[in-house]
Amino acid sequence: MASSLPFFVRDRDCVKILKLDPNSDEASINSDDPPVMLPKVKVAAWSPDGMALAVVDPAQGVTVIDLSDGEGMRNGPQMHLVNGSSKATQGLFWSPLGSSLVTISVVPKGSTEPNLQIWRRSGSGGCESGGGTGEYLNAASFVHPKLQSDRQVVRWTADETFCGRL
């Protein structure tokens, strides 16, 4: 069982990621780790296991904050900028096991730029390009002209063996 429950609070200037101790009788916030401060975030989505938060920063694009306990976490959560992601992303969806992230952005009329992208995290084994660094690599891109940002248009089987575009 997890020792703390991560959650985020959005205020006027930024987003803070905090942790709550579920074993405590009191609703106190665990302040062992400094809160992660993010600028104005447009969209956010938790991974299925609750250990990663994907956010869209209009200035940088998509960033994934890794909250899992592991090596290198002494200085707080790891932040991974999804290189090549759109700053205009309006929808985020995770695959069932959290190994892939789907980003959806609005496509300007007449544009052929992909607005539906699937990003897969390079694994610790390092056999993918990216060398197992944990960065998110573009696995697939599609142009979907009349895409609604709140509709999931890619589905996986529960074990992520198969994926299909709807």
DSSP file (Angstrom, degrees, kcal/mol; ACC not computed):
  #  RESIDUE AA STRUCTURE BP1 BP2  ACC     N-H-->O    O-->H-N    N-H-->O    O-->H-N    TCO  KAPPA ALPHA  PHI   PSI    X-CA   Y-CA   Z-CA
    1    1 A M              0   0    0      0, 0.0     2,-0.0     0, 0.0     0, 0.0   0.000 360.0 360.0 360.0 141.8    0.0    0.0    0.0
    2    2 A A        -     0   0    0      1,-0.1     3,-0.1    20,-0.0     0, 0.0  -0.346 360.0-143.3 -67.0 143.9    1.2    3.5   -0.8
    3    3 A S  S    S+     0   0    0      1,-0.2    20,-0.4    18,-0.1     2,-0.3   0.732  82.6  19.9 -82.0 -22.1    2.5    5.5    2.1
    4    4 A S        -     0   0    0     17,-0.2    17,-0.2    18,-0.1    -1,-0.2  -0.989  69.9-131.3-146.2 156.0    1.1    8.8    0.7
    5    5 A L  E     -A   20   0A   0     15,-3.4    15,-2.3    -2,-0.3     2,-0.2  -0.921  24.5-143.3-109.6 113.0   -1.5    9.9   -1.7
    6    6 A P  E     +A   19   0A   0      0, 0.0     2,-0.3     0, 0.0    13,-0.2  -0.493  28.8 160.2 -76.6 146.0   -0.4   12.5   -4.3
    7    7 A F  E     -A   18   0A   0     11,-2.6    11,-2.9    -2,-0.2     2,-0.4  -0.966  28.3-128.2-152.4 164.0   -2.8   15.2   -5.3
    8    8 A F  E     -A   17   0A   0     -2,-0.3     2,-0.4     9,-0.2     9,-0.2  -0.927   8.5-157.5-123.3 150.5   -2.6   18.6   -7.0
    9    9 A V  E     -A   16   0A   0      7,-2.7     7,-2.8    -2,-0.4     2,-0.6  -0.984   9.5-152.9-122.5 128.7   -4.0   22.0   -6.0
   10   10 A R  E     +A   15   0A   0     -2,-0.4     5,-0.2     5,-0.2     2,-0.2  -0.902  21.0 170.2-105.1 122.5   -4.4   24.7   -8.6
   11   11 A D        -     0   0    0      3,-2.8    -2,-0.0    -2,-0.6     0, 0.0  -0.502  51.6 -78.6-116.6-167.1   -4.3   28.3   -7.4
   12   12 A R  S    S+     0   0    0      1,-0.2     3,-0.1    -2,-0.2    28,-0.1   0.837 124.3  26.5 -64.6 -34.8   -4.2   31.6   -9.2
   13   13 A D  S    S-     0   0    0      1,-0.2     2,-0.3    26,-0.1    27,-0.3   0.705 124.9 -12.4-104.1 -23.2   -0.5   31.5  -10.1
   14   14 A C        -     0   0    0     25,-0.1    -3,-2.8    26,-0.1     2,-0.4  -0.935  61.2 -97.9-163.1 179.3    0.5   27.9  -10.2
   15   15 A V  E     -AB  10  38A   0     23,-2.0    23,-2.0    -2,-0.3     2,-0.4  -0.963  31.3-159.7-115.0 134.5   -0.2   24.2   -9.6
   16   16 A K  E     -AB   9  37A   0     -7,-2.8    -7,-2.7    -2,-0.4     2,-0.6  -0.951   7.6-148.5-115.8 134.0    1.2   22.5   -6.5
   17   17 A I  E     +AB   8  36A   0     19,-1.1    19,-0.9    -2,-0.4     2,-0.2  -0.907  28.3 170.9-100.6 123.6    1.6   18.8   -6.1
   18   18 A L  E     -A    7   0A   0    -11,-2.9   -11,-2.6    -2,-0.6     2,-0.4  -0.758  25.3-129.4-125.4 169.9    1.2   17.7   -2.5
   19   19 A K  E     -AC   6  30A   0     11,-0.7    11,-2.5    -2,-0.2     2,-0.4  -0.972  11.1-155.6-127.1 142.3    0.9   14.4   -0.7
   20   20 A L  E     -AC   5  29A   0    -15,-2.3   -15,-3.4    -2,-0.4     9,-0.2  -0.938  18.9-129.6-115.6 135.8   -1.6   13.3    1.9
   21   21 A D    >   -     0   0    0      7,-1.0     3,-1.1    -2,-0.4     7,-0.2  -0.764  17.2-168.4 -86.5 109.5   -1.0   10.6    4.5
   22   22 A P  T 3  S+     0   0    0      0, 0.0    -1,-0.2     0, 0.0   -18,-0.1   0.660  83.2  62.4 -73.4 -14.0   -3.9    8.1    4.2
   23   23 A N  T 3  S+     0   0    0    -20,-0.4     2,-0.3    -3,-0.1   -19,-0.1   0.582  85.9  93.1 -85.1 -10.1   -2.8    6.4    7.5
   24   24 A S    <   -     0   0    0     -3,-1.1    -4,-0.0     2,-0.1     0, 0.0  -0.594  69.3-144.9 -86.3 144.4   -3.3    9.5    9.5
   25   25 A D  S    S+     0   0    0     -2,-0.3     2,-0.3     2,-0.1    -1,-0.1   0.732  85.5  67.7 -75.5 -23.0   -6.6   10.2   11.3
   26   26 A E  S    S-     0   0    0     -5,-0.0     2,-1.8     1,-0.0    -2,-0.1  -0.711  90.4-119.2 -99.4 150.4   -6.1   13.9   10.7
   27   27 A A        +     0   0    0     -2,-0.3     2,-0.3    -7,-0.1    -2,-0.1  -0.545  58.4 149.6 -85.5  72.7   -6.3   15.5    7.3
   28   28 A S        -     0   0    0     -2,-1.8    -7,-1.0    -7,-0.2     2,-0.5  -0.823  46.2-121.8-108.4 149.4   -2.7   16.9    7.3
   29   29 A I  E     -C   20   0A   0     -2,-0.3     2,-0.5    -9,-0.2    -9,-0.2  -0.749  23.9-122.5 -91.6 130.9   -0.5   17.4    4.3
   30   30 A N  E     -C   19   0A   0    -11,-2.5   -11,-0.7    -2,-0.5     3,-0.2  -0.603  29.6-179.1 -71.4 119.5    2.8   15.5    4.3
   31   31 A S        +     0   0    0     -2,-0.5    -1,-0.1     1,-0.2   -11,-0.0   0.068  48.0 109.5-112.0  24.7    5.4   18.2    3.9
   32   32 A D  S    S+     0   0    0    -13,-0.1    -1,-0.2     2,-0.1    -2,-0.0   0.912  80.5  48.5 -62.9 -41.7    8.5   16.0    3.8
   33   33 A D  S    S-     0   0    0     -3,-0.2   -14,-0.1   -14,-0.0     3,-0.1  -0.775  97.7-110.9 -98.4 142.6    9.0   16.8    0.1
   34   34 A P        -     0   0    0      0, 0.0    -2,-0.1     0, 0.0   -17,-0.1  -0.476  43.8-101.3 -67.4 143.7    8.9   20.3   -1.2
   35   35 A P        -     0   0    0      0, 0.0     2,-0.6     0, 0.0   -17,-0.2  -0.345  32.4-116.3 -65.1 146.9    5.8   20.9   -3.3
   36   36 A V  E     -B   17   0A   0    -19,-0.9   -19,-1.1    -3,-0.1     2,-0.6  -0.746  29.3-150.7 -83.8 123.0    6.3   20.9   -7.1
   37   37 A M  E     +B   16   0A   0     -2,-0.6   -21,-0.2   -21,-0.2   -23,-0.0  -0.849  17.7 178.8-100.9 126.2    5.5   24.3   -8.5
   38   38 A L  E     -B   15   0A   0    -23,-2.0   -23,-2.0    -2,-0.6     3,-0.2  -0.945  26.0-119.5-123.5 145.7    4.2   24.5  -12.0
   39   39 A P        -     0   0    0      0, 0.0   -24,-0.2     0, 0.0   -25,-0.1   0.033  69.2 -36.7 -69.0-170.3    3.1   27.6  -14.0
   40   40 A K        -     0   0    0    -27,-0.3     2,-0.4   -26,-0.1    19,-0.2  -0.284  67.6-157.5 -55.4 117.8   -0.4   28.0  -15.3
   41   41 A V        -     0   0    0     -3,-0.2    16,-0.2    16,-0.2     3,-0.1  -0.856  16.6-171.2-104.6 131.6   -1.5   24.6  -16.4
   42   42 A K  S    S+     0   0    0     14,-2.4     2,-0.3    -2,-0.4    -1,-0.1   0.881  73.4  12.3 -85.1 -43.1   -4.3   24.2  -19.0
   43   43 A V  E     -D   56   0B   0     13,-0.5    13,-2.2    46,-0.1     2,-0.3  -0.975  62.7-178.6-138.9 145.8   -4.9   20.4  -18.8
   44   44 A A  E     -D   55   0B   0     -2,-0.3     2,-0.3    11,-0.2    11,-0.2  -0.995   2.2-178.1-145.4 149.0   -3.8   17.7  -16.4
   45   45 A A  E     -D   54   0B   0      9,-2.3     9,-2.8    -2,-0.3     2,-0.2  -0.960  20.2-135.7-149.9 129.8   -4.3   13.9  -16.2
   46   46 A W  E     -D   53   0B   0     -2,-0.3     7,-0.2     7,-0.2    48,-0.2  -0.576  27.7-115.5 -79.8 144.8   -3.2   11.3  -13.6
   47   47 A S    >   -     0   0    0      5,-2.8     3,-1.7    -2,-0.2     5,-0.1  -0.375  36.3-101.7 -69.8 160.5   -1.7    8.0  -14.8
   48   48 A P  T 3  S+     0   0    0      0, 0.0    -1,-0.1     0, 0.0    49,-0.1   0.818 123.8  47.2 -57.9 -32.1   -3.8    4.9  -13.8
   49   49 A D  T 3  S-     0   0    0     48,-0.1    48,-0.0     3,-0.0    -2,-0.0   0.518 108.8-124.2 -87.8  -3.8   -1.5    4.1  -10.9
   50   50 A G  S <  S+     0   0    0     -3,-1.7     3,-0.1     2,-0.2    -4,-0.0   0.600  83.7 108.6  75.8  11.4   -1.5    7.7   -9.6
   51   51 A M  S    S+     0   0    0      1,-0.1    16,-3.5    15,-0.0    17,-0.7   0.396  73.0  46.7-102.8   2.0    2.3    7.9   -9.8
   52   52 A A  E     - E   0  66B   0     14,-0.2    -5,-2.8    15,-0.2     2,-0.5  -0.998  61.0-161.3-143.0 142.4    2.6   10.3  -12.8
   53   53 A L  E     -DE  46  65B   0     12,-2.1    12,-2.9    -2,-0.3     2,-0.5  -0.985   8.1-156.4-124.3 120.1    0.8   13.5  -13.6
   54   54 A A  E     +DE  45  64B   0     -9,-2.8    -9,-2.3    -2,-0.5     2,-0.3  -0.832  19.8 178.2 -94.7 131.9    0.8   14.8  -17.2
   55   55 A V  E     -DE  44  63B   0      8,-2.9     8,-2.6    -2,-0.5     2,-0.6  -0.937  25.8-134.3-132.5 154.8    0.2   18.5  -17.5
   56   56 A V  E     -DE  43  62B   0    -13,-2.2   -14,-2.4    -2,-0.3   -13,-0.5  -0.951  16.4-169.0-112.3 117.3    0.1   21.0  -20.4
   57   57 A D  E >>  - E   0  61B   0      4,-2.9     4,-3.1    -2,-0.6     3,-0.8  -0.927  19.2-143.7-101.9 120.5    2.0   24.2  -19.9
   58   58 A P  T 34 S+     0   0    0      0, 0.0    -1,-0.1     0, 0.0    29,-0.1   0.707 100.5  48.9 -59.2 -18.3    1.1   26.7  -22.7
   59   59 A A  T 34 S+     0   0    0    -19,-0.2    28,-0.1     2,-0.1    -3,-0.0   0.779 128.4  16.2 -90.1 -28.7    4.7   27.9  -22.7
   60   60 A Q  T <4 S-     0   0    0     -3,-0.8     2,-0.3     1,-0.3    25,-0.1   0.689  95.5-127.6-118.4 -25.8    6.5   24.5  -22.9
   61   61 A G  E  <  -E   57   0B   0     -4,-3.1    -4,-2.9    26,-0.2     2,-0.3  -0.853  63.9  -1.4 107.9-148.8    4.0   21.8  -24.0
   62   62 A V  E     -E   56   0B   0     20,-0.4    20,-3.0    -2,-0.3     2,-0.4  -0.639  60.1-177.5 -86.8 133.8    3.4   18.5  -22.2
   63   63 A T  E     -EF  55  81B   0     -8,-2.6    -8,-2.9    -2,-0.3     2,-0.5  -0.990  13.9-151.1-127.4 138.6    5.3   17.6  -19.1
   64   64 A V  E     -EF  54  80B   0     16,-3.0    16,-3.1    -2,-0.4     2,-0.6  -0.951   7.2-154.5-110.9 126.6    5.1   14.4  -17.1
   65   65 A I  E     -EF  53  79B   0    -12,-2.9   -12,-2.1    -2,-0.5     2,-0.7  -0.897   8.5-151.0-102.6 116.9    5.8   14.5  -13.4
   66   66 A D  E     +EF  52  78B   0     12,-3.3    12,-1.6    -2,-0.6   -14,-0.2  -0.795  20.5 173.0 -92.7 115.4    7.0   11.2  -12.1
   67   67 A L        +     0   0    0    -16,-3.5   -15,-0.2    -2,-0.7    -1,-0.1   0.341  35.7 123.5-103.2   4.1    6.0   10.8   -8.4
   68   68 A S        -     0   0    0    -17,-0.7     2,-0.5     1,-0.1    10,-0.2  -0.328  69.3-110.1 -68.3 149.5    7.1    7.1   -8.0
   69   69 A D        +     0   0    0      8,-0.1     2,-0.3     3,-0.0    -1,-0.1  -0.680  67.0 112.5 -80.1 126.0    9.6    6.3   -5.3
   70   70 A G    >   -     0   0    0     -2,-0.5     3,-1.5    -3,-0.0     4,-0.1  -0.964  68.3 -40.9-172.3-176.9   12.9    5.3   -6.9
   71   71 A E  T 3  S+     0   0    0     -2,-0.3     0, 0.0     1,-0.3     0, 0.0  -0.319 121.1  28.0 -62.3 144.8   16.5    6.3   -7.4
   72   72 A G  T 3  S+     0   0    0      1,-0.0     3,-0.5     5,-0.0    -1,-0.3   0.510  88.0 109.2  83.4   4.0   17.0   10.0   -8.1
   73   73 A M    X   +     0   0    0     -3,-1.5     3,-1.8     1,-0.2    -2,-0.1   0.392  44.6  97.0 -93.3   4.0   13.9   11.0   -6.1
   74   74 A R  T 3  S+     0   0    0      1,-0.3    -1,-0.2    -4,-0.1    -3,-0.1   0.825  85.9  48.2 -62.3 -29.7   15.9   12.5   -3.3
   75   75 A N  T 3  S-     0   0    0     -3,-0.5    -1,-0.3     1,-0.4    -2,-0.1   0.163 125.9 -92.1 -96.2  18.6   15.5   16.0   -4.8
   76   76 A G  S <  S-     0   0    0     -3,-1.8    -1,-0.4   -40,-0.0   -43,-0.0  -0.472  73.6 -13.8 101.7-175.6   11.7   15.5   -5.4
   77   77 A P        -     0   0    0      0, 0.0     2,-0.3     0, 0.0   -10,-0.2  -0.197  67.3-115.0 -62.3 149.7    9.7   14.2   -8.4
   78   78 A Q  E     -F   66   0B   0    -12,-1.6   -12,-3.3   -10,-0.2     2,-0.5  -0.692  25.5-151.4 -83.9 136.8   11.3   13.8  -11.8
   79   79 A M  E     -F   65   0B   0     -2,-0.3     2,-0.5   -14,-0.2   -14,-0.2  -0.953   9.2-168.5-114.0 127.3    9.9   16.1  -14.5
   80   80 A H  E     -F   64   0B   0    -16,-3.1   -16,-3.0    -2,-0.5     2,-0.4  -0.950  11.5-149.2-117.9 112.6   10.0   14.9  -18.1
   81   81 A L  E     -F   63   0B   0     -2,-0.5     2,-1.3   -18,-0.2    55,-0.3  -0.677  19.8-130.8 -76.0 129.7    9.3   17.4  -20.9
   82   82 A V    >   -     0   0    0    -20,-3.0     3,-2.0    -2,-0.4   -20,-0.4  -0.699  27.4-139.7 -84.4  94.9    7.7   15.5  -23.8
   83   83 A N  T 3  S+     0   0    0     -2,-1.3    55,-0.1    53,-0.3     3,-0.1  -0.331  82.8  20.2 -61.7 129.1    9.8   16.9  -26.6
   84   84 A G  T 3  S+     0   0    0      1,-0.3    -1,-0.3    -2,-0.1     2,-0.1   0.367  89.5 137.1  93.7  -3.9    7.8   17.7  -29.7
   85   85 A S    <   -     0   0    0     -3,-2.0    -1,-0.3   -23,-0.2     2,-0.2  -0.415  59.4-102.9 -75.0 154.4    4.5   17.9  -28.0
   86   86 A S    >   -     0   0    0      1,-0.1     3,-1.1   -25,-0.1    -1,-0.1  -0.544  10.2-146.7 -80.6 138.6    2.1   20.7  -28.9
   87   87 A K  T 3  S+     0   0    0     -2,-0.2   -26,-0.2     1,-0.2    -1,-0.1   0.623 101.9  61.4 -73.1 -13.3    1.8   23.8  -26.6
   88   88 A A  T 3  S+     0   0    0     18,-0.1    18,-0.7     2,-0.0    -1,-0.2   0.122  73.0 144.4 -99.4  19.4   -1.9   23.8  -27.8
   89   89 A T  E <   +G  105   0C   0     -3,-1.1    16,-0.3    16,-0.2     3,-0.1  -0.376  20.4 174.0 -61.5 133.0   -2.6   20.4  -26.4
   90   90 A Q  E     +     0   0C   0     14,-3.4     2,-0.4     1,-0.2    15,-0.2   0.480  59.2  44.5-119.3  -8.9   -6.2   20.2  -25.1
   91   91 A G  E     -G  104   0C   0     13,-1.7    13,-2.3   -48,-0.1     2,-0.4  -1.000  54.8-173.8-142.7 140.5   -6.6   16.6  -24.1
   92   92 A L  E     +G  103   0C   0     -2,-0.4     2,-0.3    11,-0.2    11,-0.2  -0.999   7.6 173.4-132.5 134.1   -4.5   14.0  -22.3
   93   93 A F  E     -G  102   0C   0      9,-2.0     9,-3.6    -2,-0.4     2,-0.3  -0.998  17.9-144.6-140.5 139.1   -5.3   10.3  -21.9
   94   94 A W  E     -G  101   0C   0     -2,-0.3     7,-0.2     7,-0.2   -48,-0.0  -0.717  22.1-114.7 -98.7 151.7   -3.2    7.5  -20.4
   95   95 A S    >   -     0   0    0      5,-2.3     3,-1.3    -2,-0.3    63,-0.1  -0.395  43.7 -96.2 -72.7 163.5   -3.0    3.9  -21.6
   96   96 A P  T 3  S+     0   0    0      0, 0.0    -1,-0.1     0, 0.0    62,-0.1   0.812 125.2  36.4 -57.0 -34.7   -4.3    1.3  -19.0
   97   97 A L  T 3  S-     0   0    0    -49,-0.1   -48,-0.1   -50,-0.0   -50,-0.0   0.427 111.7-116.8 -98.6   0.2   -0.9    0.5  -17.6
   98   98 A G  S <  S+     0   0    0     -3,-1.3   -51,-0.1     2,-0.2     3,-0.0   0.635  81.7 118.5  79.0  14.5    0.5    4.0  -17.9
   99   99 A S  S    S+     0   0    0     21,-0.1    22,-2.2     1,-0.1     2,-0.3   0.665  73.2  42.7 -86.5 -15.6    3.2    3.2  -20.4
  100  100 A S  E     - H   0 120C   0     20,-0.2    -5,-2.3    36,-0.1     2,-0.4  -0.952  64.8-156.1-132.1 151.1    1.8    5.5  -23.1
  101  101 A L  E     -GH  94 119C   0     18,-2.8    18,-3.2    -2,-0.3     2,-0.5  -0.992   8.0-151.3-127.4 131.4    0.2    9.0  -23.2
  102  102 A V  E     -GH  93 118C   0     -9,-3.6    -9,-2.0    -2,-0.4     2,-0.4  -0.891  12.3-165.8-103.1 129.6   -2.2   10.2  -25.8
  103  103 A T  E     -GH  92 117C   0     14,-2.7    14,-2.5    -2,-0.5     2,-0.4  -0.938   1.3-165.9-116.7 141.3   -2.2   14.0  -26.6
  104  104 A I  E     +GH  91 116C   0    -13,-2.3   -14,-3.4    -2,-0.4   -13,-1.7  -0.988  10.5 172.6-127.8 129.4   -4.9   15.8  -28.5
  105  105 A S  E     -G   89   0C   0     10,-2.4     2,-0.3    -2,-0.4   -16,-0.2  -0.914  38.8 -95.0-132.0 162.5   -4.7   19.3  -29.9
  106  106 A V        -     0   0    0    -18,-0.7   -18,-0.1    -2,-0.3    40,-0.1  -0.559  35.1-140.9 -76.1 136.2   -6.8   21.4  -32.2
  107  107 A V        -     0   0    0     38,-0.3     3,-0.1    -2,-0.3     8,-0.1  -0.872  18.5-122.1 -99.3 126.0   -5.8   21.3  -35.8
  108  108 A P    >   -     0   0    0      0, 0.0     3,-2.4     0, 0.0     5,-0.1  -0.356  45.3 -84.0 -63.1 147.4   -6.1   24.6  -37.7
  109  109 A K  T 3  S+     0   0    0      1,-0.3     3,-0.1     3,-0.0     0, 0.0  -0.271 115.4  10.9 -56.5 129.5   -8.4   24.4  -40.7
  110  110 A G  T 3  S+     0   0    0      1,-0.3    -1,-0.3    -3,-0.1     2,-0.2   0.367  96.4 133.6  84.2  -4.5   -6.5   23.0  -43.8
  111  111 A S    <   -     0   0    0     -3,-2.4    -1,-0.3     1,-0.1    -4,-0.0  -0.481  44.2-162.6 -79.9 148.9   -3.5   21.9  -41.8
  112  112 A T        +     0   0    0     -2,-0.2    -1,-0.1    -3,-0.1    -3,-0.0   0.207  50.4 124.7-111.1  12.1   -1.9   18.5  -42.2
  113  113 A E  S    S-     0   0    0     -5,-0.1     2,-0.1     1,-0.1    -2,-0.1  -0.530  72.0-105.3 -70.3 136.2    0.0   18.6  -38.9
  114  114 A P        +     0   0    0      0, 0.0    29,-0.3     0, 0.0    -1,-0.1  -0.395  37.6 177.6 -62.5 135.5   -0.8   15.6  -36.7
  115  115 A N        +     0   0    0     27,-1.7   -10,-2.4     1,-0.2     2,-0.5   0.403  66.6  64.6-118.3  -2.1   -3.1   16.6  -33.8
  116  116 A L  E     +HI 104 142C   0     26,-2.1    26,-2.6   -12,-0.2     2,-0.4  -0.969  68.2 173.1-122.4 112.6   -3.4   13.1  -32.2
  117  117 A Q  E     -HI 103 141C   0    -14,-2.5   -14,-2.7    -2,-0.5     2,-0.5  -0.946  24.1-152.4-127.2 143.4   -0.2   11.8  -30.9
  118  118 A I  E     -HI 102 140C   0     22,-2.9    21,-3.0    -2,-0.4    22,-1.5  -0.964  14.3-165.4-113.6 125.0    0.8    8.7  -28.9
  119  119 A W  E     -HI 101 138C   0    -18,-3.2   -18,-2.8    -2,-0.5     2,-0.4  -0.925   0.9-162.5-112.4 132.0    3.9    9.0  -26.7
  120  120 A R  E     -HI 100 137C   0     17,-3.0    17,-2.8    -2,-0.4     2,-0.3  -0.951  20.4-123.7-117.5 133.6    5.6    5.9  -25.3
  121  121 A R  E     - I   0 136C   0    -22,-2.2     2,-0.3    -2,-0.4    15,-0.2  -0.571  27.3-117.7 -76.9 131.8    8.0    6.0  -22.4
  122  122 A S        -     0   0    0     13,-2.7    12,-0.5    -2,-0.3    -1,-0.1  -0.536  39.0-124.1 -69.3 130.5   11.4    4.5  -23.1
  123  123 A G    >   -     0   0    0     -2,-0.3     3,-0.9     1,-0.1    11,-0.2  -0.134  15.4-107.6 -77.8 169.5   11.8    1.6  -20.7
  124  124 A S  T 3  S+     0   0    0      1,-0.2    -1,-0.1     2,-0.1    -2,-0.1   0.715 114.8  67.7 -69.2 -20.9   14.5    0.9  -18.2
  125  125 A G  T 3  S-     0   0    0      1,-0.1    -1,-0.2     0, 0.0    -3,-0.0   0.801  94.3-145.4 -69.3 -27.8   15.9   -1.9  -20.4
  126  126 A G    <   +     0   0    0     -3,-0.9     5,-0.3     3,-0.1     4,-0.1   0.633  57.9 128.4  78.4  15.0   16.9    0.7  -22.9
  127  127 A C        +     0   0    0      4,-0.1     2,-0.1     2,-0.1    -1,-0.1   0.722  58.3  75.3 -78.2 -18.2   16.2   -1.4  -26.1
  128  128 A E  S >  S-     0   0    0     -5,-0.1     3,-1.6     1,-0.1     4,-0.2  -0.438 105.1 -87.4 -81.0 164.2   14.1    1.4  -27.6
  129  129 A S  T 3  S+     0   0    0      1,-0.2     3,-0.1     2,-0.1    -1,-0.1  -0.537 117.4  59.3 -66.1 143.8   15.7    4.5  -29.0
  130  130 A G  T >  S-     0   0    0     -2,-0.2     3,-1.1    -4,-0.1    -1,-0.2   0.114 107.4-116.2 112.3 -16.9   16.1    6.8  -26.1
  131  131 A G  T <   -     0   0    0     -3,-1.6    -2,-0.1    -5,-0.3    -1,-0.1   0.714  61.9 -64.4  64.3  24.3   18.2    4.3  -24.2
  132  132 A G  T 3  S+     0   0    0     -4,-0.2    -1,-0.3    -3,-0.1    -2,-0.1   0.798  91.6 141.5  72.3  26.9   15.9    3.7  -21.3
  133  133 A T    <   -     0   0    0     -3,-1.1    -2,-0.1     2,-0.1   -10,-0.1   0.602  69.7-114.5 -78.6 -10.9   16.2    7.3  -20.1
  134  134 A G        +     0   0    0    -12,-0.5   -11,-0.1     1,-0.3   -10,-0.1   0.434  69.6 140.0  90.2  -0.5   12.5    7.5  -19.2
  135  135 A E        -     0   0    0     -5,-0.2   -13,-2.7   -14,-0.1     2,-0.5  -0.376  57.4-111.7 -74.9 158.8   11.8   10.2  -21.8
  136  136 A Y  E     -I  121   0C   0    -55,-0.3     2,-0.3   -15,-0.2   -53,-0.3  -0.811  33.3-164.1 -95.2 125.3    8.6   10.0  -23.8
  137  137 A L  E     -I  120   0C   0    -17,-2.8   -17,-3.0    -2,-0.5     2,-0.6  -0.838  28.3-105.4-110.9 144.9    9.1    9.2  -27.5
  138  138 A N  E     +I  119   0C   0     -2,-0.3   -19,-0.2   -19,-0.2     3,-0.1  -0.571  38.7 172.8 -72.0 116.9    6.6    9.7  -30.3
  139  139 A A  E     -     0   0C   0    -21,-3.0     2,-0.3    -2,-0.6   -20,-0.2   0.762  65.4  -3.3 -94.3 -31.5    5.2    6.2  -31.2
  140  140 A A  E     -I  118   0C   0    -22,-1.5   -22,-2.9     2,-0.0     2,-0.3  -0.980  56.3-163.5-161.5 149.1    2.4    7.4  -33.6
  141  141 A S  E     +I  117   0C   0     -2,-0.3     2,-0.3   -24,-0.2   -24,-0.2  -0.998  11.4 179.9-138.6 141.1    0.9   10.5  -35.0
  142  142 A F  E     -I  116   0C   0    -26,-2.6   -26,-2.1    -2,-0.3   -27,-1.7  -0.963  28.0-128.8-137.8 153.5   -2.4   11.1  -36.8
  143  143 A V        +     0   0    0     -2,-0.3    -2,-0.0   -29,-0.3   -31,-0.0  -0.934  29.4 172.0-100.2 122.3   -4.4   13.9  -38.3
  144  144 A H    >   -     0   0    0     -2,-0.6     3,-0.9     1,-0.1   -37,-0.2  -0.822  11.9-168.3-132.1  90.3   -7.9   13.8  -37.0
  145  145 A P  T 3  S+     0   0    0      0, 0.0     2,-0.4     0, 0.0   -38,-0.3   0.809  80.4  37.5 -57.8 -41.1   -9.6   17.0  -38.2
  146  146 A K  T 3  S+     0   0    0    -40,-0.1     2,-0.4     2,-0.1   -40,-0.1  -0.392  82.4 153.9-110.7  56.7  -12.8   17.0  -36.1
  147  147 A L    <   -     0   0    0     -3,-0.9     2,-0.5    -2,-0.4   -40,-0.1  -0.679  36.2-145.0 -90.0 133.5  -11.4   15.7  -32.9
  148  148 A Q    >   -     0   0    0     -2,-0.4     3,-1.7     1,-0.1     5,-0.1  -0.861  11.6-140.5 -97.0 130.0  -13.0   16.6  -29.6
  149  149 A S  T 3  S+     0   0    0     -2,-0.5   -57,-0.1     1,-0.3    -1,-0.1   0.678  98.9  53.2 -66.7 -18.1  -10.5   17.0  -26.8
  150  150 A D  T 3  S+     0   0    0    -59,-0.1     2,-0.5     2,-0.1    -1,-0.3   0.397  91.7  88.3 -98.3   3.8  -12.7   15.2  -24.2
  151  151 A R  S <  S-     0   0    0     -3,-1.7     2,-0.6     2,-0.0    -3,-0.1  -0.890  74.0-134.6-106.7 128.2  -13.3   12.0  -26.3
  152  152 A Q        +     0   0    0     -2,-0.5    -2,-0.1     1,-0.1    -3,-0.1  -0.696  27.0 174.1 -79.8 117.8  -10.9    9.1  -26.0
  153  153 A V        +     0   0    0     -2,-0.6    13,-3.8     1,-0.1     2,-0.4   0.367  60.9  63.8-109.4   2.6  -10.2    8.0  -29.6
  154  154 A V  E     -J  165   0D   0     11,-0.3     2,-0.4    12,-0.1    11,-0.2  -0.996  65.0-172.5-125.8 132.1   -7.5    5.4  -28.9
  155  155 A R  E     -J  164   0D   0      9,-2.7     9,-2.7    -2,-0.4     2,-0.3  -0.967   4.8-164.1-128.2 143.6   -8.3    2.3  -26.9
  156  156 A W  E     -J  163   0D   0     -2,-0.4     7,-0.2     7,-0.2     2,-0.2  -0.791  28.8-107.7-113.8 159.9   -6.0   -0.4  -25.5
  157  157 A T    >   -     0   0    0      5,-2.1     3,-2.1    -2,-0.3    -1,-0.0  -0.492  47.7 -99.4 -73.8 162.5   -6.7   -3.9  -24.2
  158  158 A A  T 3  S+     0   0    0      1,-0.3    -1,-0.1    -2,-0.2    -2,-0.0   0.820 126.4  44.9 -57.8 -33.3   -6.3   -4.0  -20.4
  159  159 A D  T 3  S-     0   0    0    -63,-0.1    -1,-0.3   -62,-0.0     0, 0.0   0.367 111.2-121.0 -92.8   6.2   -2.8   -5.5  -20.8
  160  160 A E  S <  S+     0   0    0     -3,-2.1    -2,-0.1     2,-0.2     3,-0.1   0.669  75.0 128.6  63.7  20.9   -1.8   -3.1  -23.6
  161  161 A T  S    S+     0   0    0      1,-0.2     2,-0.4     0, 0.0    -1,-0.1   0.898  73.6  29.1 -69.2 -40.0   -1.2   -5.9  -26.0
  162  162 A F        -     0   0    0      2,-0.0    -5,-2.1     0, 0.0     2,-0.4  -0.929  65.3-173.6-125.2 147.4   -3.4   -4.3  -28.7
  163  163 A C  E     -J  156   0D   0     -2,-0.4     2,-0.4    -7,-0.2    -7,-0.2  -0.995   5.4-174.3-137.3 141.4   -4.3   -0.7  -29.4
  164  164 A G  E     -J  155   0D   0     -9,-2.7    -9,-2.7    -2,-0.4     2,-0.5  -0.995  23.9-129.1-139.0 146.0   -6.8    0.7  -31.9
  165  165 A R  E      J  154   0D   0     -2,-0.4   -11,-0.3   -11,-0.2   -12,-0.0  -0.809 360.0 360.0 -90.4 128.6   -7.8    4.1  -33.1
  166  166 A L              0   0    0    -13,-3.8   -12,-0.1    -2,-0.5    -1,-0.1   0.428 360.0 360.0 -89.3 360.0  -11.6    4.6  -33.0
